[in-house]
């Protein structure tokens, strides 16, 4: 083959170019990259590497020594994610003592030798970023990076760590440099709930934008939650929703630790019924949700050793803000851990139980409850749960003075003091059965409501009157509450109790009320009829719809009729029943509707007003707030084990029921024009009720507006 002069020149030029390429640094780098790609992927997990190489000194941990993955075994799977190509994102919704941050740092320490690529670590603010970088991150990363550390001292800083094969940026959530002009293989967002956000984006969104073109990237987001719908909560919902489940030492069925499972024997109470916190701390145990067997903290170690992450199946998946189960996104793992699994000495089961009792029962406060829920159970404040807290209850105290700062036209502010309710307030008439004070007002009526349990019954006594400052505005004041052994003790010690009024010689007495008949209904029927016949009291049994007892098939001797009064648009049913003393009319009500009505009153919605004395017991407030409304389930929920008793709440519901049935009758008798019902179909119900002579006669007979 022969070449022309020009062809030969082209070949010589191409050969020279090849020699130039082969001798270049660029070619060397390409060869190194190709060889690296031919190597097997690392088979050593991050936590295995950390256990062998990562030394934690006093600046980094409470105890010096090599990193021990067995102290936080639930973080092992998180430290295996870089070797899983199917996972792109991980959300760790955690409690305060979980080890999630150290797990992320271990990934950064492992990366230079096993998974090189740009990495970013984002903290809530600059001060925290610099502090953590100085104490826990920069030195440990450079020591374990092998020959990848640059000789230039300017390459190693608290905000930028330039290694030969990767760049690590450390900074606050508000720093633009963390989310612009670079690609990131591993992004760690620590305490994301505290991060700076805008109206349209979060740091999670901005971090994702830096990983779009990286095929093997990992976004690791961790935080204690705050409110439902926050970044970590939404991230957890979007993923696999894994739970750290331990096998029960009794039945061997796995379960995840949760707040409502931990309790104490009654022996942990003092003689006066208060908790002995030292005994609580020493004798707290966990009840297995499957077999109800007792599990003690000494068994926690072995349970953690055998525990595994188990995702929720579709039937168990948590619901999103729209009330629907959130499907798992491909490539997203999510985890939830509580302090109940922790080995930290300050979060033992006993310590956690004491904190729980202080926050929810002994000294209940919304702030303490939210702190316990977020920090120790790793759960968000449930925005879809409507609950009344102790602070809201305190707003119902009559005579409460609110200080307002009113801005004047000239820019100055003046202090304005507004009194809510009865000026000067008032006290309970009786406390624990002992006379306390006279009433500073004349009641129109005194009512009692009782809630029967197996070994006792609780009662509350309320007054009704029209506010003299607001004609037609009915007010109800709590004046008495307590516990009785049975109906006989209630009759002897409470029902005939005199209530004294300032400026009046003659006392006033209880004249009407309701008694819950869900438990031992026949005994309640008999008691109500005996009180009516012997004492002239109009106290009648009630029963909530939706309870198993109230759903029983109507017997042949039961007669149902309608009332013209409605509870949130639904008809309250009246049904005749019998006992050995004769027939009695039982009021049936929709519990959900009555809960809604009570919730309105506790939050001071328009209508009749509910007021409390300045010395109401903490027990009353705790029971009044024991039930919560779950929007996603459209139901009121209560767990006696978790939330304590709700007896006083039940009696206060009966007050709402009495007024819903009788408010207009009472106002008419007092010469006021009652508010017209708003339901369009109410006239039809009234017409139906007029054709029920038994009911009409019963309502006229049951209630009087005159003091006994």
C-alpha positions, 0 to 999 in steps of 0.5 A, spaced: 500 500 500 502 506 498 501 513 500 501 520 497 505 525 501 499 528 504 496 521 507 503 520 510 503 526 513 496 525 516 498 518 519 505 521 522 501 527 525 496 522 528 501 517 531 504 523 534 498 525 537 497 518 540 504 518 543 502 525 546 495 522 549 499 516 552 504 521 555 499 525 558 496 526 566 489 525 563 490 519 560 493 516 567 487 519 570 482 515 565 486 509 566 486 509 574 478 510 573 478 504 569 482 500 574 478 502 579 471 501 576 474 494 575 475 493 582 470 489 586 465 493 590 466 494 597 464 488 601 465 491 608 459 495 611 460 502 614 459 500 621 464 494 621 469 499 618 467 504 624 468 498 629 475 497 627 477 504 625 473 510 628 476 512 635 471 516 639 475 521 644 472 525 649 470 531 644 466 526 640 463 521 645 461 521 653 465 514 653 472 514 649 473 508 645 472 505 638 465 506 635 461 500 638 455 499 633 452 494 638 450 500 643 445 503 637 444 496 633 438 500 630 443 504 626 447 498 623 442 498 617 442 505 615 450 504 615 449 499 610 445 503 605 451 506 601 452 498 598 445 498 596 444 501 589 436 500 590 436 506 596 436 513 594 433 516 600 433 514 607 429 518 613 430 517 620 425 519 625 428 519 631 428 520 639 434 524 642 438 518 644 438 514 637 445 515 635 443 517 628 448 523 627 454 518 628 451 513 623 451 519 618 458 521 620 461 514 619 459 514 612 463 520 611 469 517 614 468 511 610 467 514 603 474 516 601 477 509 601 470 506 599 465 510 596 469 517 593 464 522 591 462 529 593 459 529 600 455 535 604 453 535 611 447 540 613 446 543 620 440 548 622 445 554 623 452 556 622 454 555 630 452 548 630 456 546 623 462 549 625 462 546 632 461 539 630 466 540 624 471 542 629 469 537 634 467 531 631 468 531 623 474 534 620 480 530 624 476 524 624 475 524 616 482 526 615 485 521 619 481 515 616 482 518 608 489 514 607 493 518 602 487 522 599 489 528 604 491 534 600 498 537 602 495 544 601 493 546 609 488 551 605 484 545 603 482 542 610 477 547 613 471 547 618 466 548 612 470 545 606 474 539 606 478 538 599 481 531 599 484 528 593 478 524 590 472 528 593 470 534 596 466 535 603 462 541 604 459 542 612 455 548 613 448 551 615 441 550 612 441 557 610 447 557 606 446 558 598 453 555 597 451 548 600 445 547 594 448 550 588 454 549 583 456 542 585 454 535 584 453 530 591 453 523 592 452 523 599 447 528 602 446 528 610 441 533 613 441 533 620 435 535 625 432 537 618 426 540 622 430 546 625 432 548 618 431 554 614 425 554 609 422 558 604 415 558 602 416 553 596 422 549 598 425 545 604 432 543 604 430 536 602 428 539 596 434 543 595 438 537 596 435 532 591 436 538 586 444 536 587 443 529 586 439 528 580 444 526 575 448 522 580 446 514 579 448 512 586 447 517 590 444 517 597 440 522 601 440 521 609 435 525 613 434 525 620 431 529 625 427 529 632 420 530 629 415 536 631 409 537 628 405 532 623 406 534 616 414 537 617 419 534 613 421 528 617 414 526 618 413 527 611 419 523 609 417 517 614 410 517 611 413 516 604 418 511 605 418 503 608 415 506 614 420 501 618 419 499 625 424 497 630 421 490 633 423 486 638 421 479 640 417 478 646 420 474 651 414 471 653 410 469 646 416 471 642 412 475 637 415 481 635 413 488 637 415 495 637 416 499 643 410 505 644 408 509 650 402 506 652 405 499 653 409 502 659 406 502 666 406 500 674 403 496 679 398 500 683 403 498 689 407 504 686 402 509 689 402 512 696 396 511 701 393 518 699 393 515 692 399 519 689 404 516 685 411 514 689 416 516 683 421 512 686 417 506 686 415 508 679 422 509 677 424 502 680 418 498 678 416 500 671 415 494 666 412 493 659 406 490 657 406 486 650 401 488 646 400 481 644 400 476 650 399 482 655 405 479 659 410 483 663 417 485 660 422 488 664 428 492 662 433 487 664 431 483 658 431 489 653 439 487 651 437 481 649 431 484 645 435 489 642 440 483 640 434 479 636 430 486 634 430 487 626 427 493 622 420 491 619 416 495 614 409 496 615 404 493 610 399 496 607 394 495 612 398 498 617 401 504 614 400 511 617 396 516 614 398 522 611 395 529 612 389 528 607 387 522 611 389 516 606 395 511 607 401 513 604 404 508 599 411 507 599 416 510 594 421 506 590 428 507 593 426 510 599 427 507 606 424 510 612 425 508 620 422 510 627 426 509 633 424 511 640 428 512 647 424 506 650 430 502 646 436 506 648 441 504 653 442 511 655 442 511 663 438 517 663 432 514 659 431 508 662 424 505 662 423 508 669 426 515 668 421 515 662 415 513 665 416 518 671 417 524 665 411 521 662 407 521 669 409 528 670 407 531 663 401 528 663 398 527 670 401 530 676 403 536 673 400 536 666 402 541 661 402 542 653 409 544 653 411 538 657 407 533 653 409 535 646 417 535 649 416 528 651 412 526 645 417 529 640 424 528 644 423 521 647 417 517 643 420 520 636 413 522 634 410 528 631 405 533 635 399 530 631 396 536 627 390 531 625 389 530 632 384 535 636 386 535 643 384 540 649 390 541 653 391 543 660 393 551 658 386 551 654 382 548 661 386 554 665 382 559 660 376 557 662 377 559 670 371 564 671 374 571 673 381 570 669 384 577 667 387 578 660 392 583 660 392 586 653 396 591 650 392 596 645 396 600 640 394 608 640 393 612 634 400 616 636 404 609 636 404 608 644 401 602 647 396 602 653 395 596 658 388 594 658 385 589 663 379 585 661 376 580 666 373 574 663 367 571 666 365 572 673 369 578 676 373 576 682 372 569 680 369 563 685 371 557 689 368 550 689 362 550 694 365 543 696 372 540 695 372 532 697 366 533 701 368 538 705 364 545 705 369 550 702 365 557 700 358 560 698 356 561 691 357 569 689 351 568 685 344 565 685 343 559 680 337 558 676 338 551 677 343 546 680 344 539 676 348 533 677 351 528 673 354 521 675 359 516 671 358 509 674 364 504 674 365 497 677 367 499 684 365 507 684 362 512 681 364 520 680 360 526 679 360 533 678 355 538 680 354 544 675 349 551 676 346 554 671 344 561 670 343 567 665 349 572 665 346 579 668 350 582 663 348 579 657 341 577 657 339 570 654 347 568 655 346 562 659 352 560 664 354 553 667 359 553 673 362 547 676 361 547 684 362 540 686 365 534 684 368 527 687 367 520 688 362 516 691 362 508 693 355 507 690 348 510 689 347 509 696 353 513 698 351 518 693 344 519 696 346 520 703 352 524 702 351 528 695 344 529 693 341 532 699 347 537 700 345 544 701 349 549 697 349 556 700 349 563 696 352 569 699 346 574 701 341 568 702 339 564 708 336 558 705 340 554 701 339 551 694 339 543 692 340 539 686 334 538 682 336 534 676 341 531 672 343 525 668 346 518 670 350 514 665 347 507 665 352 503 660 355 499 666 349 496 670 344 499 667 338 496 671 341 499 678 342 505 675 334 505 673 332 503 680 336 509 683 334 514 678 327 512 680 328 512 687 331 518 687 325 521 683 319 518 688 323 519 694 327 526 693 323 529 687 329 529 683 329 529 676 335 525 674 335 520 668 339 515 665 343 516 659 347 512 654 351 513 648 350 511 641 356 507 639 357 503 645 356 496 645 351 496 650 347 501 647 347 497 640 343 491 643 337 489 640 331 493 642 327 488 647 319 488 646 318 492 652 322 498 650 318 503 646 322 508 642 320 515 641 323 522 638 325 528 641 324 535 637 331 537 640 337 535 636 345 534 637 348 537 631 343 535 627 342 528 629 336 526 633 337 524 640 333 518 641 328 516 647 327 509 649 323 507 655 326 501 659 324 498 665 326 495 672 323 493 678 321 500 680 317 501 673 318 504 667 323 509 665 325 513 659 332 513 657 336 518 653 340 515 647 345 520 644 350 520 639 357 520 642 361 523 637 356 529 636 356 530 644 364 530 644 364 535 638 359 539 642 364 539 649 370 540 645 366 547 642 365 549 649 372 547 652 375 552 646 370 557 648 366 557 642 359 561 641 353 559 645 352 557 652 359 558 656 362 553 661 366 556 667 371 553 672 372 555 679 379 558 681 381 551 685 379 546 680 383 540 682 388 537 677 385 531 676 379 534 673 383 537 668 387 531 666 380 527 665 377 533 661 383 532 656 384 525 656 380 524 649 382 526 643 379 527 636 383 523 630 381 527 624 383 521 619 379 516 623 373 521 624 373 519 631 374 520 638 380 516 641 381 514 648 386 509 652 385 508 659 392 505 660 395 511 656 391 517 657 388 515 664 381 515 666 376 520 663 370 520 668 369 527 669 369 528 661 363 523 661 360 527 666 361 534 663 358 531 656 352 530 660 352 537 662 352 538 654 347 533 653 342 536 658 343 543 655 342 541 648 335 538 650 333 543 655 336 550 653 330 553 649 325 550 654 329 553 660 330 560 656 323 560 655 321 559 662 325 565 664 322 569 659 327 570 654 326 568 646 331 562 645 335 562 639 332 559 633 335 552 631 339 552 624 337 545 621 332 546 616 329 539 617 328 541 625 320 543 623 319 536 621 322 533 627 318 537 631 311 535 628 313 528 629 315 529 636 308 532 637 305 526 635 308 522 641 304 524 647 308 519 651 315 523 650 311 530 651 308 528 657 315 525 660 319 532 658 314 536 661 314 532 668 322 531 668 324 538 669 322 544 673 326 550 673 324 552 680 329 550 686 327 544 690 
